[in-house]
């Protein structure tokens, strides 16, 4: 993830996700992306609850991206869209 390539809009206190990032002192989207990208990889207690990325200070690619997408939705920004990609994993295309 290269946060410098993302839009760098200011985070407004429009919802609970936005407020959580503001409470961490993160005021712009690129700061948020850098912070989320720096969190360790790890499965959350409930993979359907992407907000646990903040509470548990870790997340998978899916939960981290879902959290960033939810932030963009709260901020009424449509420059960033969450897509789902599916591919077959095997010993040739997956690292241990």
C-alpha positions as CSV (number, residue, x, y, z in Angstrom):
1,X,0.0,0.0,0.0
2,X,1.4,3.4,-1.0
3,X,-0.6,6.0,1.0
4,X,1.0,8.9,-1.0
5,X,-1.0,7.8,-4.0
6,X,-4.3,8.1,-2.2
7,X,-6.4,11.2,-2.0
8,X,-5.5,13.2,1.1
9,X,-8.8,14.6,2.3
10,X,-9.3,15.9,5.8
11,X,-11.3,13.6,8.2
12,X,-14.4,15.3,9.5
13,X,-16.2,13.9,12.6
14,X,-19.1,12.4,10.7
15,X,-19.4,9.0,12.4
16,X,-17.9,6.5,14.8
17,X,-15.1,5.3,12.5
18,X,-14.1,8.9,11.7
19,X,-14.1,9.9,15.3
20,X,-12.0,6.8,16.2
21,X,-9.3,8.0,13.9
22,X,-9.5,11.6,15.0
23,X,-9.1,10.3,18.6
24,X,-5.8,8.7,17.5
25,X,-4.7,12.1,16.2
26,X,-5.1,11.1,12.5
27,X,-6.7,14.0,10.7
28,X,-6.1,13.2,7.0
29,X,-6.8,10.1,4.9
30,X,-3.2,9.4,4.0
31,X,-2.3,9.4,7.7
32,X,-5.0,6.8,8.3
33,X,-3.9,4.7,5.4
34,X,-0.3,4.8,6.7
35,X,-1.4,3.9,10.2
36,X,-3.6,1.0,9.1
37,X,-0.9,-0.3,6.7
38,X,1.6,-0.3,9.6
39,X,-0.6,-2.5,11.9
40,X,0.5,-6.1,12.1
41,X,-1.2,-8.8,10.1
42,X,-3.5,-10.9,12.2
43,X,-7.0,-12.4,12.2
44,X,-9.5,-10.5,14.3
45,X,-11.8,-12.1,16.9
46,X,-14.7,-11.6,14.5
47,X,-13.7,-11.3,10.9
48,X,-17.1,-9.8,10.0
49,X,-16.4,-6.8,12.4
50,X,-13.8,-4.7,10.6
51,X,-13.9,-2.2,13.4
52,X,-11.9,-4.7,15.5
53,X,-8.9,-3.6,13.5
54,X,-8.8,-0.5,15.7
55,X,-9.6,-2.3,19.0
56,X,-7.2,-5.2,18.5
57,X,-4.5,-3.2,16.6
58,X,-4.2,-5.8,13.9
59,X,-6.1,-7.1,10.9
60,X,-6.1,-9.0,7.7
61,X,-5.9,-7.4,4.3
62,X,-9.7,-7.8,4.0
63,X,-10.5,-6.2,7.4
64,X,-8.1,-3.4,6.9
65,X,-9.4,-2.6,3.5
66,X,-13.0,-2.8,4.7
67,X,-12.2,-0.3,7.5
68,X,-10.7,2.1,5.0
69,X,-13.7,1.8,2.7
70,X,-16.1,2.4,5.6
71,X,-14.2,5.5,6.5
72,X,-14.5,6.8,2.9
73,X,-18.3,6.0,3.0
74,X,-18.6,8.0,6.3
75,X,-16.7,10.9,4.7
76,X,-18.9,10.8,1.6
77,X,-15.9,10.2,-0.6
78,X,-16.1,8.1,-3.7
79,X,-12.5,8.2,-5.0
80,X,-11.8,4.9,-3.2
81,X,-13.9,1.8,-3.8
82,X,-13.7,-1.6,-2.2
83,X,-13.6,-4.5,-4.7
84,X,-13.7,-8.2,-4.0
85,X,-11.3,-10.4,-5.9
86,X,-11.3,-14.2,-5.7
87,X,-8.5,-16.5,-6.9
88,X,-7.6,-20.1,-6.3
89,X,-4.8,-20.4,-3.7
90,X,-2.3,-23.2,-4.0
91,X,1.3,-24.0,-3.1
92,X,2.6,-22.2,-6.2
93,X,1.0,-18.8,-5.6
94,X,0.9,-18.6,-1.8
95,X,3.7,-18.0,0.6
96,X,3.9,-20.0,3.8
